[in-house]
Amino acid sequence: MDQGTLLSRRQWLASAAGALLAPMVRGAARPPNVLFIASDDLNTCLSCYGHPLVRTPNLDRIASRGVRFERAYCQYPLCNPSRASLMTGLAPDTTTVYDNSRHFRQAVPDVVTLGQLFQKNGYFSARVGKIFHYGVPGQIGTDGLDDKPTWNRVVNPNGVDHTKEEALLTNYTPQRGLGSAVCFYASPARDEEHTDGMVALETIRLMEEHRNDPWFLAAGFYRPHVPWIAPVKYFDQYPLERIELIPFSEDEMRIAPELAYFTRPAHWGMNEQQRREAMRAYYASISFMDAQVGRLLEALERLRLVENTIIVFWSDHGYQLGEHGQWMKQTLFEASARAPLIISGPSVTARGRVCPRTVELLDLYPTLAELCALREAPANLHGRSLALLLRNPGAAWQKPAITQVRRGSGAKAVMGYTIRTERYRYTFWDEGRLGEELYDYRKDPRELVNLAGSAQAARLKNDLRSQLVSLLRVRGKPGG
């Protein structure tokens, strides 16, 4: 037998053995998939968070299989700063993203984003819809302010809501740009004709295409961001007579420092009927988005990927529907800073539990790095892994949450910072020179009593302020 024949036979045997062993190796060492689901401008008006009217059966399914975080907070209540922070694992004062136009790589050009880290560890990383910032609705169908190194593939759906129906909107705040106006339309089009319906279908297509590969798939839904365009059947779920307005008194606009408020005049001048119609449109948009999440869950089950897929559902920040007369986001009140967060999957042993601990969207990067055993995770991440809380939601946990927002721009810009513990929130504007706030949520869940000037609360305030200042130094506060 000549050497060539022997080599050829050896190669064939090695190849055959490899072919037989490869599935077993893959099966034994297959890392978990990650389905990373984002909703835009979503607060906790969800049935799994106890809302009395809004029904979200598919998010409830994720919560029943995982851990729902009762006190999760964004780092900045605006799309671009929040998403840049979450995807880099760095606080806004490090990314220096404080508006919807600046890209984080201008300040941290070599940062390794969450999607990049998955790629480095052999994952297929893809985005469908809005994960990094897009201007909604103007940039639907484009890359927006995306980050190309983060993804192996991107898909930018563009449905009838953007291409045909924006001209049909009812708009109660015409003085505002369409992306921040209270406007809505009950559409006759089918779910799959809308941008969010397309997000679901395209994400499912990528699941099918890469069912044998480890993947990190980010599905970025646009609703309930304005304009609130959703199929009419979702509006029909919420008769106007069942919509209860958020309690409000004009005195609430004087509880906090002037900079604390974003919406002036209160409710942007909307009357009670208009506010009810706006809330119904917001609820309809939530239920529409939830139905698309249901499509993703059904696809996971059909493809038999449920047991090996971590699901993370999050929103970039909260959303106000009239609390303190405020609408939308860009305040440091609870309804703006708090965001829904649910995690389920093979590493989550505390299934169906609620975690009362104070956590941040910053914590998602180190959490997924730990759950997926990703190598070479950055050492400078500002968050903390939530893996412990996914095993024991009541575990000892002393980490507060920090949120910030800027007022004005350029040399006249003023920053407000807030620290949230499980019971209290302390806020200062321009380091206290332009005002302070202190709320006790155990006694005052609606933030109606500002304790910042109380002598009895002075020691508590000073302690919270000290914690806040210390954390801001670590997180890159200018001059800190």
N, C-alpha and C positions, 0 to 999 in steps of 0.2 A: 504494500500500500504506500503510495507516494505521500510526501508531506502535504501537498495541496489537497489531496482527498481527505487526509486525516484532519487538517485544519477546517475543511469545509464541514466535515461531519461533526467536529467539536462545536463549530459555530452553530450548526443546526440544532444540536442537543441543548446548547446554552440558550438559544433563542426559544426553543420549545419549552424548556423548564421555566424560563422567564415569563413566557406567555401564560403558563399554568399558575405560577406563583403570584403574578402581578395582581389579579383580582383579590387574592387572599390578603396580600400586603395592603392593597388599597382599602379593603374592608376593615382590616385590623387597625390601620393608622389613619383612616379617613378623617380629616379635621372637620369640625362642624361648619355648615353653611351659616351665613348671616343674612337675614332679610331685614333690612334697615328701612323702616317705614316712617316717613315724615309727613306731617300735616301742617299746613301753613296758617298761622294766626288762630290756632285752636286753644281754647281755654278748657276748663274741666266740666263743661256742660255735657257730660256723658253719663249714661246709666250706670256704668261700673263705678263712677265717682259719686253716685247717689243723686243725680239730677232727677227731679220728680216727673219731668215731662219728656226730655230727649231720650230716644231709644237708640242704642248703639250695640246691637247684638253681636256684631263681629269683634269689636274691641272687647266686649265682655268675654268672648271666647278666649282671647289672648290672656286676659286677666285671670280667667279661671284656671289656666294652665301655667300661670307665671306669678310674678310679684308686681303689684301695682304700688307705685310710690305716691304716697299721699302728699308729701312736701318736696316736690322737685322744682327747681328754680333756674331760669335762664340767667345768662351773665349780662345781657343787654336786651331790653325789650324792643328790638327792631331787627328785621330779617337779616341783613348782611352782617352786622356785628355778631349776632348770636350764632349764626351758622358758621362763620369763620372761626369763632372761638371753639365751637363744638368739634369741628372737623380737624383743627390743629391741636386741640387739647391745651390751648393757651388763652389766657384772659385777654379781654379787649385792650387793656393798657399795654400788652405786649404785641399784639397784632396791629395796634393803633387803628383799628377799623371802628369808626364811630358813626358812619353814615352808610347810605346805600350805593355809594359810588367808588369807594376805595377798595382795592384788592389787597388781601393780606400779604401777598408776596412782595409788595413794595417795602414792607418793614422787615419781614422774615423770609427772604427769598429762598433759603435752603431748607425750610421746614419740611418735615415728612408728615404729610396728612394721613388721616386714618386709612383712606383708600390706598394710598401708596404703601403703607405698612403691610396691608393685606397682599398687595402685589408682590412685595419683597418676600413674602412667605408662601408664594406659590398659588395664591388665589387669583381667580378671575374677578376683576373689580369693574362694576358697571353702574351707571346712573340712568334712570328714566325719570324725566321731569325735574322738579326743583329740589336740589339739595344745597348747593351753594346759591347765592342770591341771583334771582331774576327780578326784574321789574314786572310786577303783575298789575294789569294784564298786558302792558305794552310789549314786553319781551318774550311772551309765550311763543313757543316755536323756534326760539333761538338758543344759543349757548348762554346768554345772559352774562353774568360775572363768574363763569365757571372756572375750574382749575384743571387744565388738560392732563397734567401728570398724575392726577388722582385716579384716573379711569383708564381701563382698557377699551371701553366702549361707552358711548352716550347716545341717548335717544331723546329727541325734543318733540313730544306730541303737540298737536295744534288742532283743537276741536272747534265745533260750531259756536261754542260759547265765546270764543275770541274772533273767529272768522266771520260770523254772521249776526250774533245776537246782542252785541254791546250797544248797537244803535237802538235797541228796544227797551233799555233799562228805565226803571223808575228811579229817579235820583233825588234824594231829599237834601243833599248838600252840594249843589252844583258849583259852589265857590271853590270846592276842593278838587284836586286832580282825581282822575277816575280810580287810581290805585289806592286812594284813601278817602273815597266818597262813600256815603251810606246809600248804596244803590243795589237793585236786585231785579231779577226777571225769572218767572216760572216758565221754563222751556218746554215745548212740546217734543223736543228731540229725545232719542233713546240714550241711555247711559253711555253706550259705547261710542256715540258720536261726540261726546264731550271730551275735553282734554283729560280729565281725571279718569274717565272710562278707558281712554287710550293708554294712560299710564299703567293701569292694571293689566291690560292685554299685552302690552309690550314687555312688561316685567315677567309675565307668565311665559312669553315666548323665549325670553332669555333663560328662565328656569329650565324649560324643556330642552333648549339647545345645549345647556351646560349641566344637565342633570347628573353626569358622571364626573364632574369636576368640582372641587371646592370653590364656592363663590361667595362674594360679598356684593349683594344686589341692593342698591339704594332706590327705593320707589318714593319719589317726591310728589305728593298730591298738592294741588293748588287750593282746594277748598278746605276750610271756609274763608279764605282771603276774599276780600271784595274784588270785583263785583260778584255778588251772590247770585250766580246763575246756576240753576240745578233743574233737573226734570220736574215737571209739575207734580208728579206723584209724591215727591218728598215734601213739597209745600202742603199738600193735602193732609199729611200726617199731623199738621199742627194748626188746628182751627184758631183763629184770632182770639176767640173768647176764652181759650185756655192759656193764653200767653199772660204771664204775670210780670209786671214791670219791676225792675230793681227799685227798692225804696230809695227815695231821695228827698232831701231838704236843701234849700239854697244855703243854709248855714254850713253845709258840708264843704263848700268852696272856700271857707275861711278857717278850717281846722288846721291845715298845713301851711307851710310857707308858699308864697306865690309861685315859686318855680316848680312846686310839686305838681301843678296842674297843666295839662296839655290841651284839653278841650275847653275853649271859651268862645261864646257863652256856653253854659251848661247844655249838654245834649245837642250842641250846635244849633240850638233853637227849635229842635223838633218837638212837635206836640205829642201827647200820649198815644194817639192812634198811629202816628208815624213810627214811634218807637216800638210799638207792638209789631207792626209790619216788618220793621227791620230785624227784630229778634226772631220772628218766624222765618225770615229768609236765612238768617244765620243758622238756626236749628235745622232747616231743610238742607242746607249745604253740608252740615255735619253728617246727617243721615245718608246723604248721597255719597260722601267720602267713605263712610263706614261700609256701605254696600260694596264699594270697590275693594276695600280691605278684605271683605268676605270672598271675593273672587280669588285673591291671592291665597287665602287659607284653603280654599277648595282645591286650587292647583297643587299646593304642597301635599295635600292628602292624596290626590289622584296620582301624583308622581312618587308617592311613598317616601317623601323627604321630611315629613313632620318630625320624626324622632331624632333627626340629625341636623335640625335647623334652629338656630337661635333667632328669635324674633325680637326686635327692638322697635317699639312704637313711641314716637316723640313729636312734640311740636316745638317750634323755635322760640315761643314765648306764650304768654297768656293773651287775653283779649277782654276788654271792658265793654259792657253792654249798658252802661249807665251808672255804675258805682261812682259815687262822688260827682255825678254829672259828667263823667268821662266816658269816651268811646275809643275803641281800638286799643293802641298800646302806647309806648313811650312815656310811661310814668313808673314810679317805684312803689306804687300801691300793689297789694297782694294779687288782685285780679290780672294785672299786667305782667308781674314778675313770675308768677306761678305757672307751670306748664304741666300737661299730662305726661307721664312716663310709665311704660309697662314693658317688662322684659320676661320672655318665656323661652324655654328650650331645654336641651339635655343637661345643661349645667345648673338649672334652676330646680332645687329640691323643695323649696318652700312654696309649692304650687297652690294657687288660689289664696295666697296671703296678701295682706296689706302692710306696707312698710311705713311706719310713722316718722322715720328719721329724715333729717334735712339733707337733701342731696342736690347736686348741680348737674346741668347738662355737660359741664366740663368732665364729669366723672365717666362719661360713656367711653371715651377713648381708652383710658387705662382698664376699664372693665372688659371691653372686648379683647384687648391685648392679652389679658389674663385668661379669659374664658377660652380663647382660641390658641393659647400658648404661642403667641406670636413672638418671634425673635427680633432683637434689635429695636425694641420700642424706645422712643426718645426718653432720656433721663430727666428732662426738664418739664414734664407735663404738670399742669397745675391742679388737676383733679386727683381723685382717689378711687381705686377700683371698688365697685359695689358688689363684688363676688361674695363677700362675707354676708351681706344683707340678702343676697339671693338664696343663701342657705338658712339664714336666721334673721328675718326682718326686724326682730327686736333686739339685735345685738348691741352692745355698748358702742356708741358712735358720737364723738364730740365735734364733728366737723360742721360748721355753719355754712350758709350760702351767701355769696356776694353778687349783687346786681348793681349796675350803674347805668346812667343815662346822661347825655349832654344837652345843655340848653345853649343856643346861640352857636356861633362859629368864629374861627379866627382868634384874634387877641381878646375878644369879648366872651369867648366860650367859658361856660361854667359847668362843672361836673357835679352830679349828685351820686352818692354811693349809699348803698343800704346793706346791712348785715341781717340775715334772718336765722334765728334759732328755732327750735321747735315751739317755743312760746312767744318770743318777742321779735320785733323788728325795730332797728335803730337806723335812722337815715340822717346824713348831713349833706348840705348844699354848700359848695365852695368851702369845704372843711368846717362848716358850721357858721361861717361869717354871714351867710345868707339864709340861715335857718336850720332847724333840726326837727326830727320827728321821732317819737317812741310810742309803739303800740303793744299792748298786751292782748294777744289773740285769745287767751283763755277766758278773759273777762269781756273783751271788746272785739269780736270777730269782724265787725264792719268798719273798724278803724275810725271810730267817732270821737275818741278821746286821745288827744295828743299829750303824752306825759312828759315830753322833753323839758318843759319848764317846771316840773314838779320837784320840790325839794325832797319829797319822800322817795322819788325815783332817781335821784342824782347819782347814787352809788352804782345802781344798775346801768344807767346811761354811760357813765364813765368806763365801766367794765366792757360794755359792748363797743364803745368807741375805741378803746384800746385794742380789742380783738380785730376790729375793722382795719385800723391803721396798720397793725402788724401784718395782716394778710395782704393788704394793698402793696406794701413794700416788696413782698415776695413776688407779687403778680405784675410788677413793672410799672406801678404808678409813677408818672412823671414827677421827678423831684423826690421820690420816695426812697 
